[in-house]
C-alpha cells in the first residue's frame, strides 16, 4: 500500500500559477484538501482549512487565558485598595 504524503499546510507564490483561480473563489481544492486564502497574512498564502480552524481555536484559547489573567489581577488590585 502506498502512503500519500500529507498536503502542505500553506502554499506561497500561488498568485502567479494555475492556482491563481482561487482569487475569484476565495479558495480551492488541491490534492483533495480544501484551501482558503489567508487575507490576514502579509503574503496571503493558501492555507488548509483545518489549519485555519486549529489556529483560530488557539487564538481564542489564548485570548480567554489572557482575559482570565487580567480579571484575576484586577480582583487582586481591588482587594488591595479596600
Secondary structure, 3 states (H helix, E strand, C coil): CCCCCCCCCEECCHHHCHHHHHHHHCEEEECCEEEEECCCCCCCCEEEHHHHHHHHHHHHHHHHHHHHHHHHHHHHHHHHHC
